[in-house]
Amino acid sequence: MRRASRLRLRSGAVANGGPAGPRPAGVKTQTGCEVLSGSRRHAPWVAHCPQSGVRISPDGTRPVPSKGACPMHHDLPTVAASGFRTARLVDASLADGRGATAPTAERLDILLALDDLGIDAALIGYPAARPADLALVEASRARCRQLTRMVCTALADAPVLADLLGRGGPTESGPPIEVVLECGTDPRLAEGADPVALLTGAIIRLAPRAPVWVELAAIAAAAPEMLRSLIHAALAAGARGLILADTTGRMLPAETAATIGMLRAITGPTIPVIVAPADDLGLATANALAGLAAGADGVLGAIGGLGERAGLVPIEEVATAIRYRPDHVRLDHAIDLAALVRTGMTIAERLSVDLGRNKALLGDYVFGTAAGLHQHGLLNHPITYEYLDPADFGRERRILIGRHSGRAVLRARLTEAGINLDPAGLEAVYQAVMRSADPERFNDTAELVALHRRLSAGDAAAGPVAHVSQGA
């Protein structure tokens, strides 16, 4: 794959091309809108915003939109840092889909990458039922530094897992292990047994060995009274927290929010609750954010959205939405967005997964455009088509050459390569690129420069036009 050239804004100039003039006292001299996090750590700078329009309150914790604030970034929080909760983000890349079947060495690399990232916890499979998952628990016991390793079990396998945890061995050292106890909420799955009694017995067996999270699966199909009975039983038996899993991906955001509201009416505010949406309707991120806004404490998903069928909620999307839209969820997390993207790319490489070039945040083209109108806007007033700042993700804007590119893009790319064209020279390059069977090949700067040189040498008729028209 050819690399596309990157364009950077000049230092000392605002995005619309004007000079970075003096600012009134008390206004940030950056050209972006600052969205402060609850921990007062790094906050995203949308460095392409044409005007700051943001004043920081005397205590340094409250961005206050001032007159003329950027209309794209008007949604700044007006609460103090103490008003934010910390979201618990749990990655399940190793428990679902390709990550569950990869060799142990690759899975361990991914687990260590998640540990370095600073994610709160990672699901590493079913050690009571799968030897490969037990091997990963053993391999990671002295390697992980801070993340919580979470192991899963079905109700039927709970006694086996309890015995395994009681023996120590693979679980006796390293960061703590917690248990995710999966409990189906559809009474047709109970086969005549009392699901409340089964759940209570499993928690009582496991809780002395490790903290137990009860995952209520397929909540969209659950009868409300059954769901309430299971929740009451789980809490009475000593469960640490609850995971509400829409395992079929059926729920809409309003339904997720209502379910969290119902749950909070039972548990009160102190019991941790995690939402785990699937992406079958393409609504996993929306469901996760709806759950957080309704009072959930965290999200279980997977970086890159990996998982069965359409996958789980992409952790990177939730983390970015939390950081960029604190007005919606009033949450924060400690993960650096640039490191999150790097980790996602590492996971995709280890699992040989193609995330797609347009995958939000991780795709190769997400900060690039080949549309002429969009390119014109990005070059002159970036906020028109770019809400997220590529620099926050360790990325750079990419102006891609394609069939719909304009002359300004070609001029900018050649200027970046140290070539300044007069109008006639620019027109010759533009016509040659547009006649090419594969204009995208000129995203390789070397190809574009070579084309210019051939045209400058007077070989336009036979050389470059014939060359590019063949797509060679």
MARLO-183996 format. One record per residue (C-alpha): x, y, z; residue in three letters. Coordinates in steps of 0.001 Angstrom, whole numbers, padded with zeros to 6 digits, always signed. Last residue first. Layout:
<atoms>
XYZALA
...
</atoms>
This chain:
<atoms>
+001742+001430-014816ALA
-001796+002745-014939GLY
-001590+002721-018739GLN
-002819+006303-018837SER
-000021+007173-016443VAL
+002721+006202-018826HIS
+001074+007535-021961ALA
+000545+010874-020238VAL
+003996+010828-018648PRO
+006087+010006-021642GLY
+004705+010493-025124ALA
+003003+013860-025084ALA
+004249+015261-021791ALA
+007917+014589-022419ASP
+008900+018253-022349GLY
+011384+017875-019502ALA
+009007+019752-017207SER
+006345+017121-017838LEU
+008760+014341-016967ARG
+009837+016198-013842ARG
+006265+016782-012727HIS
+005429+013101-013157LEU
+008481+012110-011126ALA
+007381+014458-008344VAL
+003936+012860-008279LEU
+005356+009332-008240GLU
+007787+010202-005432ALA
+004936+011744-003457THR
+003046+008442-003444ASP
-000508+009724-003353ASN
+000097+009815-007091PHE
-001023+006198-007383ARG
-004509+007391-006460GLU
-004967+008818-009952PRO
-005156+005295-011422ASP
-006232+005323-015074ALA
-004439+008640-015413SER
-006141+011368-017376ARG
-006859+013318-014167MET
-003216+013137-013111VAL
-001981+014369-016494ALA
-004499+017224-016536GLN
-003493+018337-013036TYR
+000240+018212-013778VAL
-000199+020337-016905ALA
-002457+022781-015054GLU
+000119+023201-012299LEU
+002832+023968-014842GLY
+000657+026564-016528ALA
-000296+028200-013229PRO
+003345+028472-012056ASP
+004602+025647-009903LEU
+006656+025631-006706ASN
+008379+022333-005921ILE
+009825+021748-002448GLY
+008035+018457-001726ALA
+005486+020283+000456GLU
+004985+022620-002486THR
+004230+019574-004632LEU
+001548+018393-002213ARG
+000041+021861-001829ALA
-000083+022441-005596ARG
-001697+019049-006140LEU
-004279+019822-003469VAL
-005035+023253-004894ALA
-005600+021766-008347ARG
-008643+019808-007283GLY
-009193+016208-006280SER
-012263+014336-007502HIS
-010494+011437-009245ARG
-008115+010979-006355GLY
-005218+012531-004507ILE
-005504+012180-000765LEU
-005045+014989+001735ILE
-003988+013153+004836ARG
-004331+014757+008252ARG
-001883+013377+010755GLU
-002222+010700+013419ARG
-000978+010216+016964GLY
-004589+010149+018089PHE
-004764+013624+019604ASP
-002788+014869+016594ALA
-005649+013909+014259PRO
-007895+016542+015893ASP
-011477+015314+015772LEU
-014150+017612+014339TYR
-012806+017727+010773GLU
-014956+018867+007849TYR
-015526+022580+008406THR
-013026+022583+011284ILE
-010258+022616+008691PRO
-010840+026132+007284HIS
-008652+026692+004223ASN
-006943+023375+003482LEU
-009678+021329+005097LEU
-012431+023159+003226GLY
-010760+022797-000159HIS
-010121+019133+000572GLN
-013757+018586+001460HIS
-014899+020146-001801LEU
-012365+018125-003808GLY
-013195+014775-002251ALA
-010084+012662-001653ALA
-010143+012801+002127THR
-007903+011642+004919GLY
-008194+011461+008688PHE
-010210+008242+008640VAL
-008292+006841+005656TYR
-006017+004244+007262ASP
-008689+003071+009648GLY
-008174+003197+013410LEU
-010192+006256+014472LEU
-013448+005062+012858ALA
-012831+002206+010444LYS
-012595+003702+006932ASN
-009548+001695+005795ARG
-010998-001550+007063GLY
-010182-003357+010305LEU
-008260-006083+008484ASP
-007480-008720+011095VAL
-004233-010672+011118SER
-004644-011285+014877LEU
-001277-009824+015815ARG
-001629-006996+013279GLU
-005139-006033+014362ALA
-004047-006037+017998ILE
-001057-003820+017255THR
-003240-001376+015295MET
-005604-001118+018221GLY
-002701-000566+020593THR
-001465+002331+018474ARG
-004960+003859+018517VAL
-005178+003600+022290LEU
-001705+005071+022684ALA
-002819+008183+020804ALA
-005987+008399+022907LEU
-004111+008378+026199ASP
-006129+006330+028657ILE
-006873+007706+032127ALA
-010650+007878+031845HIS
-013245+010602+032284ASP
-016980+010862+032777LEU
-019648+013562+032723ARG
-021563+011528+030075VAL
-022932+014095+027621HIS
-021025+017269+028528ASP
-017879+015173+028560PRO
-018099+014994+024755ARG
-014533+014847+023415TYR
-013000+012637+026109ARG
-016009+010382+026615ILE
-016579+010158+022866ALA
-012941+009201+022352THR
-013030+006459+024981ALA
-016284+005083+023561VAL
-014887+005004+020034GLU
-011632+003400+021160GLU
-013519+000712+023067ILE
-015282-000470+019914PRO
-018624-002023+020978VAL
-018564-005725+020242LEU
-018449-007535+016914GLY
-020676-007844+013862ALA
-020750-011643+014203ARG
-018439-012593+017081GLU
-015866-010150+018380GLY
-013563-007300+017443LEU
-014849-003740+017826GLY
-011385-002364+017038GLY
-010567-002371+020718ILE
-013100-004628+022342ALA
-016159-004056+024472GLY
-017185-003929+028107LEU
-018243-000448+029167VAL
-018221+001331+032496GLY
-020026+002972+035375ASP
-023620+002918+034129ALA
-025735+005889+035198GLY
-028085+006840+032368ALA
-025361+008763+030523ALA
-023168+005675+030633LEU
-025933+003486+029225GLY
-026697+005927+026435ALA
-022987+006095+025633LEU
-022778+002311+025369ALA
-025933+002119+023269ASN
-024637+004728+020827ALA
-021332+002869+020603THR
-023088-000446+019950ALA
-025588+000922+017440LEU
-024416-000749+014218GLY
-027461-003006+014335LEU
-025401-006126+015091ASP
-022944-004134+017212ASP
-023072-005904+020574ALA
-023533-003864+023739PRO
-021759-004624+027030ALA
-022828-002227+029787VAL
-021041-002204+033142ILE
-022634-001555+036540VAL
-020790-000992+039798PRO
-023044-001125+042900ILE
-022981+002211+044768THR
-025726+004254+043092PRO
-028788+002275+044178GLY
-029142-001359+043219THR
-032843-001670+042411ILE
-033660+001791+041016ALA
-030254+001692+039358ARG
-031327-001372+037408LEU
-034493+000264+036144MET
-032515+003296+035018GLY
-029943+001067+033344ILE
-032756-000684+031493THR
-034275+002644+030440ALA
-030931+003859+029087ALA
-030462+000670+027083THR
-033987+000918+025713GLU
-033429+004523+024619ALA
-030162+003504+022943PRO
-031847+000755+020892LEU
-031468-002906+021784MET
-031105-005853+019433ARG
-027338-006401+019492GLY
-027875-010091+020250THR
-025625-010195+023316THR
-027111-007090+024888ASP
-024981-007633+027968ALA
-025664-005961+031303LEU
-022652-006529+033512ILE
-023274-006374+037256LEU
-021036-005799+040236GLY
-019325-007304+043275ARG
-021707-010216+043674ALA
-022272-011176+047303GLY
-025206-013610+047364ALA
-027705-010834+048134ALA
-026459-008830+045156LEU
-026851-011724+042744ALA
-030264-012709+044092ALA
-031660-009173+043794HIS
-030339-008906+040233ILE
-031718-012316+039229LEU
-035158-011502+040622SER
-035231-008128+038877ARG
-034351-009729+035545LEU
-037029-012384+036000MET
-039608-009697+036770GLU
-038636-007685+033695PRO
-038815-010686+031331ALA
-035481-010907+029578ALA
-035216-010854+025789ALA
-033285-007569+025554ALA
-031168-008702+028503ILE
-029509-011345+026357ALA
-026862-012002+029015ALA
-026845-010852+032625LEU
-023154-010887+033409GLU
-022613-011293+037138VAL
-019290-009916+038308TRP
-017648-011971+041029VAL
-014696-010921+043170PRO
-012371-013888+043690ALA
-012006-017086+045734ARG
-014551-016552+048535PRO
-017034-015298+045895ALA
-016906-018410+043698LEU
-019050-020973+045528ARG
-021550-018451+046889ILE
-021784-016921+043427ILE
-022494-020295+041812ALA
-025168-021228+044347GLY
-026992-017926+043949THR
-026999-018178+040173LEU
-028355-021729+040161LEU
-031039-020823+042699ALA
-032159-017829+040635VAL
-032135-019892+037448PRO
-034483-022522+038958ASP
-033999-025598+036814ALA
-036604-026688+034253GLY
-034341-026445+031227GLU
-032991-023004+032285ALA
-032554-021801+028704LEU
-036284-021182+028158ARG
-036177-018773+031114PRO
-034169-016270+029013ASP
-031930-014325+031373THR
-028746-016271+030761GLY
-026149-015909+033488CYS
-022466-015592+032750GLU
-020242-015319+035812LEU
-017391-012920+035114VAL
-014670-013663+037650VAL
-011913-011385+038891GLU
-008194-012010+038957ILE
-005818-009713+040745PRO
-002487-008571+039316PRO
+000391-011036+039535GLY
+000638-014124+041661SER
-001545-017039+042796GLU
-003628-017467+039665THR
-001678-020128+037740PRO
-001012-022141+040865GLY
-003676-021157+043362GLY
-005641-024307+044177ARG
-008706-022319+045218GLY
-008907-020575+041867LEU
-009038-023916+040070LEU
-011593-025301+042530ASP
-013819-022256+042001ALA
-013405-022614+038243LEU
-014600-026222+038352VAL
-017551-025318+040588PRO
-018555-022450+038236ALA
-018606-024616+035107ASP
-022391-025048+034969ALA
-023022-021354+035604LEU
-020867-020410+032618ALA
-017439-019031+033307THR
-015341-016046+032416CYS
-011927-014917+033602VAL
-011074-011271+034248MET
-007457-010186+034529ARG
-007224-006819+036214THR
-004702-004507+034608LEU
-001693-003374+036607GLN
+001589-005079+035938ARG
+000919-008056+033705CYS
+003872-010412+033299ARG
+003982-012669+036340ALA
+000549-014262+035917ARG
+000387-013835+032161SER
+001588-017238+030981ALA
-000565-019118+033501GLU
-003729-017220+032593VAL
-002909-017719+028919LEU
-002481-021469+029437ALA
-005858-021595+031196LEU
-007362-019942+028135ASP
-005805-022536+025843ALA
-007071-025364+028078PRO
-010666-024194+027546ARG
-013479-025024+029992ALA
-012345-023866+033425ALA
-009978-021333+031856PRO
-012811-019540+030031TYR
-011468-016458+028280GLY
-009019-013676+028907ILE
-011274-010727+029622LEU
-009215-007586+030104ALA
-009390-004933+032803ALA
-008788-001255+033498ASP
-006943-000261+030337ILE
-003569+001278+031073GLY
-002126+001012+027585LEU
+000832-000990+028858ASP
-001556-003636+030189ASP
-003462-003694+026904LEU
-000174-004241+025081ALA
+000675-007008+027560LEU
-002634-008723+026808LEU
-002067-008401+023070ILE
+001397-009929+023288ASP
-000046-012720+025449LEU
-002659-013465+022809ARG
+000019-013661+020129GLU
+002077-016114+022192ALA
-000999-018164+023147THR
-001927-018850+019536PRO
-005132-017180+018294ALA
-008506-018814+018978THR
-010136-016395+021428ALA
-008753-013305+019705GLY
-010392-014269+016415ARG
-013900-014020+017847GLY
-014405-013389+021535ASP
-012403-013763+024749ALA
-009094-012172+023801LEU
-010495-008893+022451SER
-012728-008523+025516ALA
-011493-005153+026748ASP
-012927-003546+029881VAL
-013197+000218+030354LEU
-014189+001479+033806ARG
-015284+005106+033558ALA
-014063+007595+036142THR
-016728+009988+037410ARG
-016676+013717+036720PHE
-018126+016447+038950GLY
-014855+016967+040825SER
-013432+018598+037705ALA
-015863+021480+038030ALA
-018910+021653+035800VAL
-019399+023877+032762THR
-018481+021309+030150PRO
-017830+022510+026601LEU
-020494+021847+023987ASP
-019786+024957+021906HIS
-017102+023091+019994HIS
-018511+023157+016457MET
-019959+026632+016928PRO
-016517+027972+017909CYS
-016969+030528+020641ALA
-017884+034035+019465GLY
-018790+035272+022904LYS
-017087+033175+025520SER
-017491+029514+026347PRO
-016294+028926+029913VAL
-013803+026116+030368PRO
-013977+025160+034017ARG
-011056+023688+035965THR
-008406+026379+036016GLY
-009561+027806+039342ASP
-009844+031264+037772PRO
-012154+030052+034970SER
-010630+029314+031579ILE
-011856+031400+028675ARG
-012744+029842+025360VAL
-013351+031569+022038GLY
-010420+029631+020632SER
-010899+030683+017053GLN
-010218+028802+013826PRO
-010385+025300+015359CYS
-007598+023281+013742HIS
-005900+022534+017018ALA
-008832+020601+018407VAL
-006920+020217+021594TRP
-007972+017151+023536PRO
-007326+017366+027262ALA
-004180+016124+028933HIS
-004783+015527+032621ARG
-007069+017570+034834ARG
-008479+014318+036270SER
-012010+015285+035283GLY
-010985+016036+031740SER
-010826+019501+030275LEU
-012106+020155+026784VAL
-009907+022828+025273GLU
-011021+024451+022036CYS
-008212+025132+019603GLY
-006087+027969+018300THR
-003793+027971+021298GLN
-003284+031342+022970THR
-005799+030490+025677LYS
-007863+033495+026654VAL
-007296+035221+029978GLY
-006037+038464+028490ALA
-007355+039119+025013PRO
-005482+037387+022202ARG
-002771+038782+019974PRO
-002677+037688+016344GLY
-001983+034243+014935ALA
-001911+035320+011339PRO
-004590+034202+008920GLY
-004636+030947+006962GLY
-007956+029613+008151ASN
-006194+027186+010440ALA
-004404+029764+012507VAL
-000807+030479+011750ALA
+002212+030303+014047GLY
+003341+026845+013035SER
+002203+025977+009548ARG
-000604+023467+009336LEU
+000576+020030+008390ARG
-000178+018037+005275LEU
+000648+014357+005051ARG
+001659+012431+001961SER
-000112+009203+001192ALA
+001743+005964+001690ARG
+001394+003359-000984ARG
+000000+000000+000000MET
</atoms>
